Amino acid sequence: QVQLVESGGGLVQPGGSLRLSCAASGFTFSTSAMTWYRQAPGKERELVAVITGIGGTTNYADSVKGRFTISRDNAKATVYLQMNSLKFEDTAVYYCSVLRWGTRYWGQGTQVTVSS
């Protein structure tokens, strides 16, 4: 079955950096587009970044462009989210996600807290 396991969240000061990882299994990772979402308290879940399987084309939410970088290692079946210049408003639970066979699968999420 599809499994997505996120890691790397934590507490960081404004301007700091974190790198999130998502280890995937149960499907053909190399050809699958992978997506990072986030959900802040009291807000809707929003798309942060996506990377295609073939070619590795990336796309980002306007709020994170120039600060976040999504990447993947197909040999490790892992997708990453490098987050730099973090802001208070980046505080959220971050989820890794994949759409397979008409179903969207989610990881358990990892908490990112930006606080001074």
N, C-alpha and C positions, 0 to 999 in steps of 0.2 A: 504494500500500500504506500501511497505518497506520504513521505515524512519531510518536514521542514523544521530545522532546529536552529534558532537564532542564538547568537551570543555576542558579547562585546559591549553591551550597554553599561551605563554607570552614571556617576555624578561628575560633572565637569564644570569648570568656571566659564563664564562668557569669554569668547575668543579662543577657547580650547578646541581640541580635536578628539575624535573617537573613531574607531573603525569597527563596524558591525560585520558579522559573518553569518551566513546562512548555509548550513550543510543540508544537501538535498539527497533523497533516495526514493526509489519506487517508481521512477519514470526515466525517460531518456532525457537527461539533463541538457546535453550538448545542443539539442535542437529546440529547446524550450525557452521562450521568453520568460525572464524572471523580473519580478517587480517588488519594490519596497514601498510599503504604505506606512502611514503613521496616524495615530489617534491621540489627540490631546484631551484632557479632561473636559467634558461637556461639549465636545465638538465631534463632527462627523469624521469618519476615517477618510484620509486623503492620500492620493497617489503622490509619492515622492520622486521615484526614479524607476525607469524600466530599461532593460537591456535585452536585445533580441538574441536568439540562439545562434542562428547563422549570421555571421558578419559582426555581431556584437554592437549593433547600432544602439545608441543611448538617447534617452530623452528625460527631461527633468521638469519638475514643477518650477514655476517662475520664482517661488520663494526660496529655492535652494540653488538655483543656477549660479555657477561660479564658486560655490562653496562645497558642494557635495559631488562625489564621483562614484558612480556605480561601475563595478567590474566583475569579471567572472573567471574562474579557473575550471575549465571543463574536465581536466584530469582529476581534480579533487571534488567535482560536483558541488562547488561552493560559489556563492555569489557574495560580494562584499559591498559595503557602503562606507566610503571614506567621508567623514564629516569634519570639515574645517570651519574656522571662524564661527563657532556655534553661538547662537543667540538664545535669550530666554525663551523666545517663542518656538524654539526647536524642541522644547520639552514635550515628550509624548512617549507612548509605547510604539515601538517600531516593529512592523510585521513584514516578513518575507512571504511572497505569494506566487503561485503558479496556476495557470488555467490549463487543465488537461481534461480531455474527453467531456467538454462542456461543463465541467465543475471547477470552481475556484477553490484551491486549497490554501490553507493558512498555517503559519507556524504559531507557536505559543506567544510570541512577542518578547521583546526585550526593552526594558525601561531606560530611557535616556532623560536625565534631569540636568538642566543647565541652570546653575545657581551660584551666586557669589557668597 
